[in-house]
Structures are given as C-alpha cells and as structure tokens.
C-alpha cells in the first residue's frame, strides 16, 4: 500500500545543490566563453531570419510611398545636402588650420583608416543592460572594443563578436565608462552610464571644476579605445551641494540611442594596439568586399 503523502527532496538538499551549481558556474564562466561564441555563431542565421519580416515591411512601406512624399523628401535631402556642403567648406578651413597648428606643436595627427556602415538587427530586451546587435561580425573585420558612432555622436563599443553579428554596449549602460573632455576648456572627465538611455553622469567632479550647463563633451582619446574628438554628450545639470564632497553633473548623450537604425563602425589607426588582431589589420581596406564600406 502506497503512502498518501510522499516526502520529496528536502529543502536543505535543494539549497545545497543550488549553491554547488552556482559555484561551479562561477568557476567555469571564463571557460564557457568559446562555447557562447560558438552558440552565437550558430544562432546568427536565426537572427537574420527574425529580421526578415521587418525588412519586408520596410520594403513594402517604401514601395507604397507616394510621388508627392518622394518629392518632398528629395527637396528636404537637397536642402540638408546644401547645408552640409557649407559646413564641410568651413570644416575644411578649420582642418587645414588645425593641421598647421599641430605641425607647429609637433603633435601627431590621428586619422581613421577605415569605416563601415552597419544596421541594427536586435535591441536588448533586458531592462538592466543596454546593447544592440549589428549585422556585421568577424567576417567583416569587426573586433571586440571597436568604437561605434552614429550621425550625432558616440553610440558605444563592441563587446562580443560572432562570425556574422556583433553586440554593442551602449554608452548609457550602467557598466560603461568613457573618458571625455570639455571642448571649452579641455577639462578631462569620465562619463558613466546610468541605466537611462538619455542620461549620463560625470562622477567625482570637484566643486571647483569649471563646468557649465551646455558644455559639449567629446572623446579625449585616453584609454586608446575611442579616437579623440568624437562628440559624446552635452551637460544638462551641475549641482553643487554644500553637504557633498563632489559636484553632481548630468549630461545627455548626443547619439539617438532610443531610435538608432544605422551606425558606423570605425577602425582607428592604433587598432592593433587594442590587443585584437583582425582580418582588417592584415588586408588593405580596398580589398574588403563590402558595399557599405567608406574610406576616409
């Protein structure tokens, strides 16, 4: 005769098994990284397949666009092109002047060797992490630590690469820190993510630091990860509380992190110094078979 109440595994035994498994996973975390990369490469075709409906909807929307809408967009693009042409003419003068000043100071000129346009395939659904997945991977020469920007400013950096895709950690992620400087006075600071897409925080800023609302923050070039001079954020608040040791400084990212669709992958001149030897380091940019590649 079977008993009515069957006693299962005790709670103490379950807790012990959970603790043992947790410790085992913590110890083998670094050794599982190749397995994660292999699984990511295997799942890349599924990500492309999941992106097909969105691509078909975009194609349908473009096909159904009216003639009037296309003419309106064409006029707007022409207006923007004229404005950009005028800005480029002024920037060319500033670039030449900057080159002359650098030559007088004996400072080296940093130029990007290669750029590539990439499309966002997936956005992180985890509220505690901010990252996006791009449609280029190691086959295109993408490497871990590579800077990523959009039309307005710095987006983030590549943290994981598979054969066909790559994962980019956004500057707004709470674990991301970026060395920056104020263009007005060259004061160097570190911009940290807060976990909010439209907010960065500059920590450990002395109260006597000359920083104002509206100051533009650009990459300082320190850390040899991001090239110098790319816009990052603009200061939105400076709070100096007598009861605090440091001033509380907040900034708003210039990149459209909540609606990015296309981004730019850049290869700095010192990419080999980042500790990642990629295919792009071995092959000239002119031999890369990619239509979206732009040469500086």
N, C-alpha and C positions, 0 to 999 in steps of 0.2 A: 504494500500500500504506500503510495507516494504522499509525502507530507504536503499540507495545504500551503504553507509558507516556506518557500525555498530561499535560503540565505545565499546571496551572491558574494561577489568580491568585496572585501571590507574597504571602507573609505581610506584607512591608513595605507593599504596596499596600492590603491589607486593613486593617492598622493605621492607615494614613493616612486611609482612608475613614471608619473608625470615629471617629477623632479629629475630622475635619471635621464629621461628622454630629452628634457630641456638642456641639461648639462652636456649631453652628447652632441646635440645640435650646435650649441655654442662653441664647442671644441672643434667641430668639423666644418664650421661655417666657411672658413677661408678655402678649405679643400674642395668645397662644393661649388666654387665659382666656375671652374671649367664646365661642370655639369649644367649650371644655369645658362652659360653662354651657348652650349650645345642645344639646350631646350629652346632658347630664344631663337636660334637659327632655324630650328625645325618648325617653330610656330610663326615665323615671318610670313610664309605664304598664306597662313590663315588671316594674318593682319591685313595683307593685301586684299584677300577675298572679302573681308569685312568692310574694307574701304570702297569696294566696287559700287554698292548702292548709292553712296554719297557722290561718287564720281558720275554715275548715271544721272542722278538728279541735277547735278551741276550742268551736265551736258544738255539735258532737256531744258533747263531754265535758259541757258544761252541760246538754244535753238529757237525758243519761243519768244525771244526778245524782239520787240517791235522796231521798225525802222526809225521811228522818232526817238526811241530810247538810245539806239546806237548813235544817232547823230548828236544827241545831247551829250553822251559820254565822250564822243570824239572831240567835240568842242571843249569839254572840260579838260580832257587829256592834253589837247593842244595848248590850252591856257597854262596848265601846270608845266608843260614842257618849256614854254617860253620863260616862265618864272625860274625854273631850274637852270635854264641856259644862262640867264642873267646872273644867278647866284654862282654858277660854275665859273663865269668870267671873273667875278670878284674873288672867288676862292683861288683861281689860278694865280692872280696877282699876289694874294697872301701866301700861297705856297712858294712862289719864287722868292718873296721877301724872307720867308721862314728858312728856305734853303741857304740864302746868303748869310742870315744870322747864325745858323748852325755851323756854316763853314768858318765864320769868324771865331766862334766859340770852340771849334774843334769837336762838336758833338756829332755822333753818328746819326744818319737818317734811317729811320725804320720804315720799311715798305712791306706790304703784304705780297707774298709771292703768288698766291692763288686764292680764288673764291669760288663757291659753288652754291647755287640756289637749291633749297630742299623744301619739301612740303610736309606739313604736319599731318600724320596719319591717325594719331590717337592722343587723347588728353587724359591725364591721370584722374581716376575716379576717387582716389583716396584723399579725404579732406586734410590729412596731415602731411601730405607730400605734394609738391608742385613740380610736375615734369610732363614732357610731351615726347612722343615717339615720331621720329623722322623717317622718310622713305629712302635714306642712304645709309650704308653701313661700311664695313671694312673693305668690301669690293670697290667702293668709290674712294678709298683712302681716308675715311673718317677714323679718328683716333680718340682715345679717352683723354679728356682735358681740353678738347678743341673748343675755342670760343665760338659762340653763336650770337648773331645780331639780327635785327630787322631794320626796317626803313627809318626807325626813330631812335634806337639805342640798343644797348646790350640786353640780350634775352637770357643767356645763361651759358652753361658749358656741358659738353658731352660727358656722361658718367658711365655709360655702358654701350658696347658696340657688338653687333652681330654681323653676319655676312651681308644682310640686306637692309637692316634697320639700325637705328641708334637712339638712345634715350638721352634727353637733355634735361638737366636740373635747372629750373628757373631761378633767377636772382631773388625771387620773393620767397623761396623755400626757407624754412627756419634754420636749416643746416648750412645755408650758403653765405659766404662772406666774400667781399670783393674790395680790393684796395682802390681807392679813388682819391682825387684831388679836386679842390675848388679852383675853377678857372680864373676867378677874380684875383686870388692871392696865392695860389699854389699850395695851400694848406692840405696836407695829406691826412686822410682818414680811412676808416673801413666801414663799408655799407653792408649791413647784415639784413637778411630776410626775416620777416616777422610772421610768416604763415598767411599773410593777407596779400592778395595779388597787387593791390595798388598802394602798398606801403612798405618802406624800408626804414631801418633805424640805424643811426650812427652812434655807437656806444663809446663810452669812456672819452667823451669830448670835454675838455677843460672849459670852465666857465669863461675864462679869458680868451678863448679862441675866437678869432674874427670870422664869424659865420653868420649869415643873414638869410632871412626868408627870400626865396627866389634865386639863390646861388645855384649855378649849374655844376654838377658833379660829373667828372669824366674819369675814365680809367687812368691810373697813374703809371701803369707798366711794371709796378713792383710785383714780385712773385713769378714773373716770366710766364704768366698764363694768358693774360689779355694784353694785346698791344696797347700802347699809350694813345690817349686822345679820343677814345670812343665815348659818346655821351651815355650816362647811366641813369641819372635821376636829377630832380630839382628839389631843393629844400622847401618844405611846406610849413615847418614849425620849429621854433627854437625856444625851449622853455628852460629858464634859469631859476631854479628853486633854491632859496637860501638853506633849506633843510637837506639838500642833496649835495654830494661831493662833485658830481658832474652835471653838465647840461644835458637835457633830453632833446635830441634832434631827430626829426622825422623828415622823410623825403618820399617823393612819388616817382616811381620808375617811368622813364620816357617811353620804353617799349610797350606796345599794346599787348600785354601778357594775357588778357582775357579774350582776345579775338585774333590771335596770330594764326595765319594760314600758311604764309611762306616766310622762310628765314634764310639767312646767309651764313654758310659755314666758311670760316676763314682759316688759312694756313699761314701763320706768322713765319718770318724768316728764321727764327730760332726754334722751329717746331721740333728739331732733333734734340734740342736741349731739354725738352719736356720729358724725356725718358721714354718716348714712344717712337719707334722706327716704323713708318708706314710705307705703303706702296707708293704714295705720292712723293716720299723722300727719295725713292730710288728711280722714279720715272719722271721725266720732264712733264710739265703741265700740258704742253702742246700735244702730247701723245695720249692724253686721257680721253677715252671715248665717252664723253658725256655732253649732251647738247646744252645743258643748263649751266655749264662752267663759264665763268667770266674771268678774264685775265686782267690784272691791274697794270 
